[in-house]
């Protein structure tokens, strides 16, 4: 018997800004089950807009969850490398959810949004789009009866406003005062200008409060001063248009990738896919060993003997030679790695790559070669990030 027809792929999901993307001429592509803009004008122009002014990203495809309840903090502490039980109100943590082997399942942001005056705690958790369902299932499996895990994609949208002009733009648009919202902190701000609490507050219920307020976190994936804005899906289009009218440039996934690569930030599915630990990825600063969590014994064992490989930055010496994901990396005549990420770093005008190198080769200055279009091109290991920019940005 002949095989039956292959099952049709499920339709791509779209965000609340789909019409906005079409109006602004976005080149749309499939990404993690969503139809998302790769670019609007050009990747290079959008990259430069973020580095020099302000860019607007639709990141509503990311997982958007609340984790609430008396044991919510305990759940998140047990399932991530962050001691979430010690996380103060209004703070945000970048952290990892691990396998028992210590390998990274996903990296995610955890926002504590309750005021700290009640026993129950409330968190907004943002995993990657491709891992969102998996993270949700893991949290549900491990939660206690007094803890709820709920997804809000479709009802809540998420905008990233990034670049040295981001604070000024948001303050002009909404009348807020963002000076005291520090790096990796979050608070609710009024949706309507002149509605009070312009300096931010904690405590409102999420997402119900988004009818009157926006949840703003000072985080980002670009290395620039930037903010993530959680808002009702129904408000997203109008607010996005008002930010563009105020000077923001719409930016797609292409520039999002070049911006994060210049900073050496990890990309799910490339720098990790249940195959690398935070120690191998050079992310020790996000592993808090003062609490019990799934994967901790494996990380402690790896730390005691030292990881055998280390995520490293590679800078190509020949102008115009651009490595890509999967590019072979050589030390002498031996292939020692493949690039997990690679591309042009527009701020440097050179090709760069990330790769897991044997620890003995992962020192800055080590001479290597990368294979580009069938020939080997000289390269060398550099300290991350590739591009630092202004010390004031992103701090």
C-alpha positions as CSV (number, residue, x, y, z in Angstrom):
1,X,0.0,0.0,0.0
2,X,1.2,3.5,-0.7
3,X,1.7,5.9,2.1
4,X,-1.1,8.4,2.7
5,X,-0.6,12.1,2.1
6,X,1.6,13.9,4.5
7,X,-0.2,15.8,7.2
8,X,-0.5,19.5,6.4
9,X,1.7,21.8,8.5
10,X,-0.4,23.8,11.1
11,X,-1.0,27.4,10.0
12,X,1.4,30.0,11.3
13,X,0.3,32.1,14.2
14,X,0.3,35.8,13.9
15,X,0.7,38.5,16.5
16,X,-1.5,41.5,17.3
17,X,0.8,43.6,15.1
18,X,0.3,41.5,11.9
19,X,-1.5,44.4,10.2
20,X,1.1,46.8,11.3
21,X,3.8,44.6,9.7
22,X,1.9,44.6,6.4
23,X,1.4,48.4,6.4
24,X,5.1,49.0,7.0
25,X,6.2,46.6,4.2
26,X,7.6,43.8,6.3
27,X,9.2,40.8,4.6
28,X,7.4,38.1,6.6
29,X,8.9,34.6,7.2
30,X,8.0,31.6,9.4
31,X,9.7,31.5,12.7
32,X,9.0,29.0,15.5
33,X,5.5,28.6,14.3
34,X,4.8,32.3,13.9
35,X,4.8,34.6,10.9
36,X,7.2,37.3,11.8
37,X,9.0,40.2,10.0
38,X,12.6,39.4,8.9
39,X,13.1,43.0,7.9
40,X,11.1,46.1,6.7
41,X,13.7,48.1,4.7
42,X,17.0,46.3,5.3
43,X,18.7,44.4,8.1
44,X,21.7,46.8,8.0
45,X,19.6,50.0,8.2
46,X,17.5,48.6,11.0
47,X,20.6,47.5,12.9
48,X,22.1,51.0,12.6
49,X,18.8,52.6,13.7
50,X,19.0,50.6,17.0
51,X,22.6,51.4,17.6
52,X,22.2,55.1,16.9
53,X,18.5,56.0,17.7
54,X,15.6,53.8,18.7
55,X,14.1,50.6,17.2
56,X,10.7,49.0,17.7
57,X,10.5,45.1,17.8
58,X,7.4,43.0,17.9
59,X,8.4,40.2,20.3
60,X,4.8,39.0,21.0
61,X,5.7,35.5,19.7
62,X,7.8,34.9,22.9
63,X,6.1,32.8,25.5
64,X,4.0,35.0,27.9
65,X,3.1,33.3,31.1
66,X,2.1,34.1,34.7
67,X,3.1,31.9,37.6
68,X,1.1,32.8,40.7
69,X,0.6,31.3,44.1
70,X,2.0,30.5,47.5
71,X,4.7,28.3,46.1
72,X,5.2,30.1,42.8
73,X,8.7,31.3,43.9
74,X,9.6,27.8,45.1
75,X,8.6,26.3,41.8
76,X,10.7,28.7,39.8
77,X,13.6,28.4,42.1
78,X,13.5,24.6,41.8
79,X,13.2,24.6,38.0
80,X,15.7,27.4,37.2
81,X,19.3,28.4,38.0
82,X,18.0,31.6,39.8
83,X,17.2,31.7,43.5
84,X,13.7,33.2,42.7
85,X,12.7,32.8,46.4
86,X,15.2,35.6,47.2
87,X,14.1,37.8,44.2
88,X,12.8,41.1,45.5
89,X,9.6,42.7,44.2
90,X,10.1,44.6,40.9
91,X,13.3,42.7,39.9
92,X,13.8,40.6,36.8
93,X,16.2,37.7,36.4
94,X,17.7,36.1,33.3
95,X,18.0,32.4,34.1
96,X,18.1,28.9,32.7
97,X,15.8,25.9,32.9
98,X,17.9,22.8,32.8
99,X,17.7,19.0,32.3
100,X,18.9,16.9,35.2
101,X,22.1,16.5,33.1
102,X,22.7,20.3,33.4
103,X,22.0,20.9,29.7
104,X,20.0,24.0,28.9
105,X,16.3,23.4,27.9
106,X,15.7,27.2,27.6
107,X,16.7,30.6,28.8
108,X,14.0,32.8,30.1
109,X,13.2,36.0,31.9
110,X,11.4,36.0,35.3
111,X,9.7,39.2,36.5
112,X,8.4,39.5,40.0
113,X,5.4,41.8,39.9
114,X,3.8,41.5,43.4
115,X,4.4,44.2,46.0
116,X,5.8,41.8,48.6
117,X,3.0,42.5,51.1
118,X,1.2,39.1,50.7
119,X,2.1,35.4,51.0
120,X,1.3,34.6,47.4
121,X,3.8,35.8,44.8
122,X,3.2,36.7,41.2
123,X,5.6,36.4,38.3
124,X,5.6,37.0,34.6
125,X,7.8,34.5,32.8
126,X,9.0,34.9,29.2
127,X,10.6,31.8,27.5
128,X,11.6,31.5,23.9
129,X,8.9,31.0,21.3
130,X,10.1,27.6,20.2
131,X,10.3,26.3,23.7
132,X,7.3,28.0,25.2
133,X,5.0,25.0,25.2
134,X,7.8,22.8,26.6
135,X,8.5,25.2,29.4
136,X,4.8,25.5,30.2
137,X,4.5,21.7,30.5
138,X,7.5,21.4,32.7
139,X,6.2,24.1,35.1
140,X,2.8,22.5,35.2
141,X,4.2,19.1,36.0
142,X,6.2,20.4,38.9
143,X,3.7,23.0,40.4
144,X,1.9,22.5,43.6
145,X,-1.9,22.7,44.0
146,X,-1.8,26.4,45.1
147,X,0.2,27.5,42.1
148,X,-1.2,28.4,38.7
149,X,0.6,28.6,35.4
150,X,-1.3,30.5,32.6
151,X,-0.3,31.5,29.1
152,X,-1.4,34.9,27.8
153,X,-0.2,35.0,24.1
154,X,-3.1,36.4,22.0
155,X,-4.4,38.5,24.8
156,X,-1.1,40.2,25.7
157,X,1.4,41.7,23.3
158,X,5.1,42.5,23.9
159,X,7.0,45.3,22.3
160,X,10.8,45.9,22.7
161,X,11.8,49.5,22.4
162,X,15.6,49.5,22.1
163,X,18.3,52.1,21.5
164,X,19.9,55.1,23.1
165,X,16.7,57.1,22.3
166,X,14.3,54.6,23.9
167,X,13.9,56.3,27.3
168,X,13.3,59.7,25.8
169,X,10.8,58.3,23.3
170,X,8.7,56.5,26.0
171,X,8.8,59.4,28.3
172,X,7.5,61.8,25.6
173,X,4.8,59.3,24.5
174,X,3.4,58.4,27.9
175,X,4.6,61.2,30.3
176,X,6.5,58.7,32.4
177,X,9.7,59.1,34.5
178,X,11.9,56.2,33.8
179,X,15.1,57.4,35.4
180,X,14.6,55.2,38.5
181,X,13.7,52.0,36.6
182,X,17.1,50.3,36.9
183,X,18.6,47.6,34.7
184,X,16.6,44.3,35.1
185,X,13.8,46.0,37.0
186,X,10.1,46.2,36.1
187,X,7.0,48.2,37.2
188,X,3.6,49.2,36.0
189,X,3.1,52.6,34.4
190,X,-0.1,54.4,33.4
191,X,-1.4,53.9,29.9
192,X,-2.8,57.4,29.7
193,X,-0.6,60.4,30.1
194,X,-1.4,62.3,33.3
195,X,-2.9,59.3,35.0
196,X,-0.5,59.4,38.0
197,X,2.2,57.0,39.2
198,X,4.5,58.2,36.4
199,X,7.5,56.7,38.3
200,X,6.0,53.2,38.3
201,X,4.4,50.9,40.9
202,X,4.0,47.2,41.8
203,X,1.0,45.2,42.8
204,X,-1.6,45.4,40.1
205,X,-3.1,42.1,38.8
206,X,-1.7,40.9,35.5
207,X,-3.0,41.0,32.8
208,X,-6.2,42.7,34.1
209,X,-4.3,45.9,35.0
210,X,-3.3,46.3,31.3
211,X,-6.6,48.0,30.7
212,X,-5.2,51.1,32.5
213,X,-1.5,50.4,32.8
214,X,1.5,48.9,31.0
215,X,4.1,46.6,32.5
216,X,7.5,47.9,31.6
217,X,10.8,46.0,32.2
218,X,14.2,47.5,31.5
219,X,15.8,44.6,29.7
220,X,16.7,43.8,26.1
221,X,18.5,41.6,23.6
222,X,20.5,44.3,21.8
223,X,23.1,45.7,24.3
224,X,21.5,49.1,24.1
225,X,19.4,51.0,26.6
226,X,16.0,49.4,26.1
227,X,12.7,48.4,27.5
228,X,10.1,45.6,27.0
229,X,6.5,46.8,27.2
230,X,3.7,44.3,28.0
231,X,0.3,45.6,26.8
232,X,-3.2,44.4,25.8
233,X,-3.1,42.9,22.3
234,X,-5.9,45.2,21.3
235,X,-3.8,48.3,22.1
236,X,-0.7,47.1,20.4
237,X,-1.2,48.4,16.9
238,X,-2.1,52.0,17.9
239,X,0.7,52.2,20.4
240,X,3.2,50.8,17.9
241,X,2.1,53.4,15.3
242,X,2.5,56.2,17.9
243,X,6.0,55.1,18.7
244,X,6.9,55.1,15.0
245,X,5.4,58.5,14.7
246,X,7.6,59.6,17.6
247,X,10.8,58.4,15.8
248,X,11.1,54.6,16.4
249,X,12.1,52.5,13.4
250,X,10.4,49.1,13.0
251,X,13.0,46.3,13.2
252,X,12.7,42.7,12.2
253,X,14.3,39.4,13.3
254,X,17.3,39.9,11.0
255,X,18.7,42.9,12.8
256,X,17.6,41.4,16.1
257,X,20.1,38.6,15.3
258,X,23.0,40.8,14.2
259,X,22.5,43.0,17.3
260,X,22.5,40.1,19.7
261,X,25.5,38.4,17.9
262,X,27.6,41.5,18.3
263,X,27.0,41.2,22.1
264,X,27.7,37.5,22.2
265,X,24.1,36.7,23.5
266,X,22.8,33.1,23.2
267,X,20.2,32.1,20.7
268,X,18.0,29.1,21.5
269,X,18.4,26.3,19.0
270,X,21.9,27.4,18.0
271,X,24.0,28.1,21.2
272,X,22.0,25.5,23.1
273,X,19.5,22.7,22.3
274,X,19.5,20.4,25.3
275,X,23.2,19.8,24.6
276,X,25.2,22.5,26.4
277,X,25.4,23.6,30.0
278,X,25.5,27.3,31.2
279,X,29.1,26.7,32.2
280,X,30.1,25.6,28.7
281,X,28.1,28.7,27.4
282,X,30.1,31.0,29.6
283,X,27.1,32.0,31.7
284,X,28.3,31.2,35.2
285,X,27.1,34.6,36.5
286,X,23.5,33.4,35.9
287,X,23.9,30.2,37.9
288,X,23.1,30.7,41.6
289,X,24.4,27.7,43.6
290,X,22.8,28.9,46.9
291,X,19.6,26.9,46.3
292,X,18.6,23.5,45.1
293,X,17.5,23.2,41.4
294,X,17.2,20.5,38.8
295,X,20.6,20.1,37.2
296,X,22.6,21.6,40.0
297,X,24.6,18.4,40.9
298,X,25.6,18.0,37.3
299,X,26.8,21.6,37.1
300,X,28.8,21.3,40.4
301,X,30.5,18.2,39.0
302,X,31.3,20.0,35.8
303,X,32.6,23.0,37.6
304,X,34.9,20.9,39.8
305,X,36.7,19.4,36.8
306,X,36.2,22.2,34.4
307,X,34.1,22.1,31.2
308,X,35.8,20.5,28.2
309,X,34.5,23.2,25.8
310,X,33.8,26.9,26.1
311,X,31.6,29.2,23.9
312,X,34.0,31.6,22.4
313,X,34.1,34.6,20.1
314,X,35.9,34.3,16.8
315,X,36.7,37.3,14.6
316,X,37.6,36.8,11.0
317,X,40.6,38.7,9.7
318,X,39.7,38.9,6.0
319,X,37.2,41.7,5.0
320,X,34.2,40.3,3.3
321,X,34.6,36.7,4.6
322,X,31.4,36.1,6.6
323,X,31.0,32.8,8.6
324,X,27.5,31.4,9.2
325,X,25.8,28.9,11.5
326,X,27.5,25.6,10.7
327,X,30.8,27.0,9.4
328,X,33.7,24.7,10.1
329,X,36.4,26.0,12.5
330,X,40.0,24.8,12.3
331,X,43.1,24.8,14.5
332,X,46.0,24.0,12.2
333,X,44.8,21.1,9.9
334,X,42.2,19.8,12.4
335,X,38.6,20.8,12.5
336,X,37.9,21.6,16.1
337,X,34.3,23.1,16.0
338,X,31.5,24.4,14.0
339,X,30.1,27.9,14.4
340,X,26.8,27.9,16.4
341,X,26.2,31.5,15.1
342,X,27.9,33.6,12.5
343,X,27.5,36.7,10.4
344,X,28.6,40.2,9.7
345,X,28.9,42.4,12.7
346,X,27.8,45.7,11.2
347,X,29.2,47.9,14.0
348,X,32.7,46.3,13.3
349,X,32.5,45.8,9.5
350,X,33.9,42.2,10.0
351,X,32.7,38.7,10.1
352,X,32.3,37.1,13.5
353,X,31.1,33.8,14.9
354,X,30.4,31.9,18.1
355,X,31.6,28.4,18.6
356,X,32.3,25.9,21.4
357,X,36.0,25.4,21.3
358,X,38.1,23.0,23.3
359,X,39.0,24.8,26.5
360,X,42.7,24.9,25.7
361,X,41.9,26.8,22.5
362,X,39.3,29.2,24.0
363,X,41.9,31.9,25.0
364,X,41.8,35.3,23.4
365,X,44.4,35.6,20.6
366,X,44.4,31.9,19.7
367,X,44.9,31.6,15.9
368,X,42.2,29.7,14.0
369,X,40.7,29.4,10.5
370,X,37.1,29.3,9.3
371,X,36.0,27.7,6.1
372,X,34.1,30.3,4.0
373,X,32.9,29.4,0.5
374,X,35.2,26.4,0.3
375,X,38.4,28.0,1.5
376,X,40.0,28.6,4.9
377,X,40.2,32.1,6.1
378,X,42.4,33.3,9.0
379,X,40.6,34.1,12.2
380,X,41.3,34.4,15.9
381,X,39.6,34.1,19.3
382,X,38.5,37.3,21.0
383,X,36.9,38.1,24.3
384,X,33.1,38.6,24.2
385,X,31.3,40.8,23.5
386,X,32.5,41.5,20.0
387,X,31.1,45.1,20.3
388,X,30.9,46.9,23.6
389,X,29.5,50.3,22.6
390,X,29.0,53.0,25.2
391,X,29.6,51.8,28.8
392,X,26.4,53.6,29.8
393,X,24.2,51.6,27.4
394,X,22.3,48.7,28.8
395,X,23.5,49.3,32.4
